[in-house]
Amino acid sequence: MQVLASRIQSRSALVGVIGQGYVGLPLALVFAEAGFRVVGFDVDAAKVSVLTRGECYIKHIDPERVRSAVASGTYHATSDFDRLSDCDAVIICVPTPLGVHREPDNSFIHATARQIAKRLRPGQLVVLESTTYPGTTEGEVLPILLESGLKCPDEFLLAFSPEREDPGRRNFTTKNTPKLVGGINATSTQIAAALYGACLERVVEVSHARVAESAKLLENIFRSVNIALVNELKMILDRMGIDVWEVIRAAETKPFGFMPFYPGPGLGGHCIPLDPFYLSWKAAERGEWARFIELAGEINSRMPRYVIERVGHALNQDSKALKGARVLVLGLAYKANIDDDRESPSYEMLELLREAGAHVDYCDPFFPVMPKTRKHDLGLRSVACAPDTFARYDVLVVSTGHDCFRSAELYAGARLVVDTRNIFPALFPGGGGPRVVKA
Ligand SMILES: NC(=O)c1ccc[n+]([C@@H]2O[C@H](COP(=O)([O-])OP(=O)(O)OC[C@H]3O[C@@H](n4cnc5c(N)ncnc54)[C@H](O)[C@@H]3O)[C@@H](O)[C@H]2O)c1
């Protein structure tokens, strides 16, 4: 493994990153920018051809980074998995979705491990980054890699290092977010830490891959549970006529022992709505019940339905029914100012509104055409983000707090708004504007 260590140190190691999505692409670019040669592998030929042209298909990544990495020859994308045998380090960033019954789906990890095993050669390091339950790296990836006939740590190394990407965040990027690394043995930890240490600002070694796997889940469960807590408080305080947003602002003034979380129309993104269930599923295998995870999931997944109930109630006060009402949902992305719609609660709200007989549209400049997702296919196109368009609807439902929705003029002709993101108090600080119901 001395050869691998010195290739990492001299940055002559070839780094392969499997999966060029929200996690894998920025990671590949960070390695390329640190002076490594990088191969980005993906099964999606369309993504590979965009990246090969030096273009970027993820809006919040600066396209200039892809252009210059391709132009300098430090990065290239491919679907040719035979190139895996050229790589000194192979990092796996493939999806880990949930099945229809919320059961973990590690099939992408298994398929990728098999691709690597077929070509594994002595002196290689394999790192899993995909979020998964504790024990996956050692219990599922290792046995597949051992089918190569090679031994770990004598002939190859294996570690887990979770990704902490937060799409759209500017102050913490792949490069300056501390990176946890845990190998299935000490040599794997040490060499994987050296690899990441060559391009990231801070690497934190833990005693084993299973600790790193668990730490990632703790981070996401922490968010899911706390978001569920404020969502529940929102519903309770609303019944008491108290504004949860003002309560959070007040509690936030405590300089210790409190951390604000904000309510919303439901969880979105690739991580928080899905990852906690990887642990609850695994816990059941040991006869344990992850009650906080299940309860948070129940509350958070109820949120889109709660918002639609509030829309119906608000229309009722105008002597209108949801059936036949013209409803515009503002925002398809799961969070502000990004083009990521994965698990976005806007889809469920649009479907619930349609089911109730409303005429629905959406507005989101990040999605001119509504993508067909695994679960939803509504076949809509975004309407214009303009005052005369907004004025045509009986009610506007703010689902995403995009900056483009934060302009008072847009709502000049609007009558009723259901605001799940609390954007309206700042738009009309002195009062005025449409009737606003918080949800
Ligand atoms: N997006 C985030 O913010 C985030 C943050 C932390 C962790 N994660 C975790 O990172 C992992 C990847 O997430 P992502 O957001 O990058 O997903 P993504 O869907 O954006 O990207 C995954 C990529 O892998 C490709 N792919 C699928 N199967 C493949 C295979 N067999 N070989 C090669 N490529 C394959 C897909 O075409 C896609 O481009 C997941 O486990 C996720 O939970 C994501």
The ligand as an ORCA input file, in Angstrom:
! r2SCAN-3c Opt
* xyz 0 1
  N     -27.871     15.105     -2.627
  C     -27.474     15.314     -1.407
  O     -27.604     16.414     -0.911
  C     -26.809     14.223     -0.571
  C     -26.152     14.606      0.605
  C     -25.516     13.656      1.363
  C     -25.543     12.321      0.962
  N     -26.188     11.948     -0.178
  C     -26.138     10.537     -0.538
  O     -25.228     10.375     -1.613
  C     -25.668      9.341     -2.499
  C     -25.806      9.879     -3.916
  O     -26.788     10.909     -3.896
  P     -26.904     11.982     -5.051
  O     -27.737     13.086     -4.470
  O     -25.582     12.336     -5.629
  O     -27.747     11.155     -6.119
  P     -27.963     11.517     -7.673
  O     -29.180     10.776     -8.082
  O     -27.875     12.992     -7.883
  O     -26.686     10.897     -8.381
  C     -26.429      9.544     -8.448
  C     -25.827      9.265     -9.807
  O     -25.462      7.892     -9.842
  C     -25.734      7.385    -11.138
  N     -25.821      5.940    -11.040
  C     -26.841      5.163    -10.635
  N     -26.493      3.871    -10.661
  C     -25.215      3.826    -11.078
  C     -24.289      2.769    -11.310
  N     -24.623      1.497    -11.079
  N     -23.078      3.109    -11.752
  C     -22.743      4.390    -11.980
  N     -23.554      5.428    -11.773
  C     -24.777      5.144    -11.325
  C     -27.008      8.094    -11.536
  O     -27.172      8.120    -12.940
  C     -26.779      9.494    -10.962
  O     -26.159     10.359    -11.890
  C     -26.970      8.834     -1.889
  O     -26.701      7.730     -1.080
  C     -27.439      9.983     -1.036
  O     -28.267      9.544      0.041
  C     -26.814     12.886     -0.964
*
